[in-house]
Amino acid sequence: MKIELPQVGESVTEGVIGKWLKQIGDRVEKFDPLVEVVTDKVNMEMPSPVSGTLSSIIAQEGETVPMGGLIAEIEVEGEEPASAVPAPIAAPQPQAVNRTGELLKDVAPVGPTGGVLNMETDTPVSSGRKRYSPAVLRLAGEHNVDLSHVNGSGMNGRITRKDVQQAIDQGVATTEPATAAPQTAPRPAVPGADEERIPLTPIRRLIAENMVKSATLI
């Protein structure tokens, strides 16, 4: 039998499991104290609604459970355990094969004029206001060449690999490789010698939550 957290008031929506008074495997009689529950209105001992054996504890101590939530299971004599009932197994459904958007391999990209596009040299890449091909950017990056100081000999003043190589041979202005600034490791927080951490009890946690609400909402 499933044991749920009972409703104790209209304004109480949840409770905290304070302490289990029975453990798994213990014999429980009807109306025996089963568990201590802490709410923001009252602390109470919840009695067992039936006689039987405590077979499962679902809500652990310190856990917040909504009213009506499942907290434990009690095995009643003559009642079949819920875990013994096998769940129905759904038959597998055939999966439809979606062939939309298949990738075509070994197909060269085509340029705007219908010719095969060379991705290494012909694809323009934007860099600031000017556009450079990947081959030009790669060569300039390998030799730290500032392309703003290179005169292009291509169409409309476009810079080619030949222009970059000529700039390298002539020692045109180069950019200094960026160096990462040294980072200082953060200092680990050292707790004070007089500090002591005490775990919150459920009632103190509820008091702290209500104090925060009163300070922020009122």
Residue pairs with C-beta under 8 A, 6 or more apart in sequence:
1 49
1 50
1 52
1 73
1 74
1 75
1 76
1 79
2 70
2 72
2 73
2 82
3 34
3 48
3 49
3 70
3 71
3 72
3 73
3 74
4 68
4 69
4 70
4 71
5 15
5 37
5 46
5 59
5 65
5 66
5 67
5 68
5 69
5 71
6 46
6 67
6 68
7 67
7 68
8 15
8 39
8 41
8 42
8 44
8 67
9 39
9 41
9 42
11 41
12 39
12 40
12 41
12 42
12 67
13 66
13 67
14 39
14 64
14 65
14 66
14 67
15 37
15 38
15 39
15 64
15 65
15 67
16 37
16 38
16 39
16 62
16 63
16 64
16 65
16 202
16 205
16 206
17 35
17 36
17 37
17 38
17 59
17 60
17 61
17 62
17 63
17 65
17 71
17 202
18 35
18 36
18 37
18 38
18 43
18 61
18 201
18 202
18 203
19 35
19 36
19 61
20 34
20 35
20 36
20 57
20 61
21 33
21 34
21 35
21 36
21 45
22 28
22 32
22 34
22 35
22 48
22 54
23 54
23 57
24 54
24 55
24 56
24 57
25 53
25 54
25 55
26 53
26 54
27 52
27 53
28 34
28 48
28 50
28 51
28 52
28 53
28 54
28 74
29 48
29 51
30 47
30 48
30 49
30 50
30 51
31 47
31 48
32 47
32 48
33 45
33 46
33 47
33 48
34 45
34 46
34 47
34 48
34 54
34 72
35 45
35 46
35 71
35 72
36 43
36 44
36 45
36 46
37 43
37 44
37 45
37 46
38 202
38 203
38 206
39 206
40 206
40 210
43 203
48 74
50 74
50 76
51 76
52 74
52 75
52 76
52 77
52 79
53 74
53 75
54 72
54 73
54 74
54 75
55 73
55 74
55 75
55 81
56 72
56 73
57 71
57 72
58 70
58 71
58 72
58 73
59 65
59 69
59 70
59 71
59 72
62 202
65 71
73 81
73 82
75 81
108 116
108 117
109 116
109 117
109 119
110 116
110 117
111 117
111 122
117 123
119 134
120 133
120 134
120 135
121 133
121 134
121 135
121 161
122 133
123 133
123 134
124 131
124 132
124 133
125 131
125 132
125 133
125 134
125 137
127 137
127 147
130 147
130 148
130 159
131 158
132 140
132 147
132 159
133 160
133 161
135 161
136 147
136 159
136 160
136 161
136 163
136 164
137 147
139 145
139 161
139 164
139 165
139 168
140 146
140 147
140 150
140 164
143 164
143 168
143 174
144 174
144 175
144 176
144 177
145 164
145 167
145 168
145 172
145 174
145 175
146 172
146 173
146 174
146 175
147 159
147 164
149 167
149 172
149 173
150 159
150 163
150 164
150 167
150 172
151 157
151 159
151 163
152 158
152 159
152 160
152 163
153 159
153 160
153 162
153 163
154 160
154 163
200 208
